[in-house]
Amino acid sequence: MNTIKLPVERSNFPTLNNKIMLSSCSQSAPPQSVIDAMDSYKYSLIDEGMEWGNWVERVEGARNKFAELIHCEPEEVAILSSVSDAYSSVVNSLNFNEEDEICVTEIDFPCIGQISLSNKLRHDVPVTFIPHTNHVINREDYESKITDHTKLTCVPHISYYNGFKQDLKMISDIAKQHDSLLFVDAYQSAGSVPINVKEMGIDILTAGLQKYLMGIPGITFLYINKEISEQLVPATTGWFGQSNPFAFDLKSTGFAESTQRFNTGTPPIANAYAAEAALDYILDVGVENIEKYLQELSKFTIDYAESLGMEVASPKDSNQKGSTTAIYVENADEIETALKKEGYVVSARRDVIRIAPHVYNTKEDIEQALDRLKELL
Ligand SMILES: Cc1ncc(COP(=O)(O)O)c(C=O)c1O
């Protein structure tokens, strides 16, 4: 049973000394332990010069902790640099037949559509976009678009735009009826919402560290269920995708166990230091606790924004959304910049300002930021 009281101790987050951080959909404030971990890589270089044993251990530590977070085996997780890398790697490893297609939702992050369309240019594999209504997708939309020709179905767990949270088990059941592989982009959910890839029936999942996982950019995890990854020959791989990279064997390929064959070259070691510490912190606080607390803040944000007469672009039911609440504004980028000057860090996307609290935020933070936003409007 987890005993950390929420909101967590703010003095543990140096960024909060001079900022009200409400931008976890883009970048969270890192806890002191993440900053210390980045320092320890720096001192490893300064004091030890070269420390491969320790560096590889940090990468393995990060992999193990991510596996714990999503409830899979560590060998089912590869380490790459971005969600774009991870999705490209998956698409490039698939063999498409003449009638196959890819289904992507209209609420996916743009890189998912762009990479699918690049695959279309190269291999003539059609891309079907599953439509949204007010940035929400319903069961019928999935039922009508996923067919026996859908080799790959791509969905975000939580929308980057308005925090809409999807029922992954429902989507997975539909995909399975058609033998379609389910790819989940969990960048906006990992760390804020519990994920159990086996119980949710997820075949492939990816997430970076910069958002609700409280880490930094430049490192991303790719989970592929081992029964699937062992059937795949990755087009993007490298010496760290081999069972023994240090054999330095130029003339044969001996892939590493299951999804580790999707590793490429030397891993992002400095980023792995930060990732391991960030995952440690999140697991310590407990994702169930985090979700419960963020649901409370999410409901408060909607109610307070509406009480100020603002138009909310997110679902109103807190069970249907994550922590991010999107508010329609004109000139979102200008408003983000104006609020930043006053110490409020929020995030603009197209026509909305996103308020994305984490466990160090209080209702007062949200109240103050929304009051200032109202004045600016
Ligand atoms: C849901 C989601 N997927 C993907 C990305 C992009 O990830 P990357 O830059 O690692 O490719 C983002 C970035 O904001 C995102 O929110």
The ligand as an ORCA input file, in Angstrom:
! r2SCAN-3c Opt
* xyz 0 1
  C       0.717     11.386    -28.053
  C       2.022     11.805    -28.662
  N       2.638     10.993    -29.517
  C       3.806     11.325    -30.087
  C       4.407     12.530    -29.827
  C       5.708     12.845    -30.510
  O       6.712     12.034    -29.988
  P       8.196     12.053    -30.547
  O       8.603     13.473    -30.657
  O       8.953     11.305    -29.485
  O       8.215     11.366    -31.857
  C       3.820     13.403    -28.922
  C       4.479     14.689    -28.607
  O       3.940     15.595    -28.069
  C       2.589     13.044    -28.334
  O       1.953     13.857    -27.479
*
